[in-house]
Amino acid sequence: MIHKSKRRSRERSVMSFGCSAMLLTAVLLQFPGCAANEPVPAYAPAPSTFDRAWSAALAAARDEGVQIVSEDRVSGIINGTRGDQEVTINMRSQADGNVRVEISQRGPKGSDAGLAGRISRAYDQRMGR
């Protein structure tokens, strides 16, 4: 009788070990591996020539103290004022991909005749010219 009880005890420990091993395997399979995921670089498309020119024109006008009154990107027109001077910037995309920019000003004679030229220089500088 003692012999049979030792045998049953061994069978139980073998079964217990087998169940524990299966349980441990199941638990370990639940955890993901330790793989380091490298970030994938995302490249934003470069702004179009028109977008870049539009931003440079707005910034150049503001650099010279022009208060932007209206801007219509679709028609390519920016209107602003500085004192008694009215500033208009017209922009047109051309067939070759370039953007034509015209800067004009209106106001009383002698008030600030060089404003359009200064905006033009500020625009060229912002465009890297």
Order of alpha helices (4+ residues) and beta strands (2+ residues): alpha-alpha-beta-beta-beta-beta-alpha
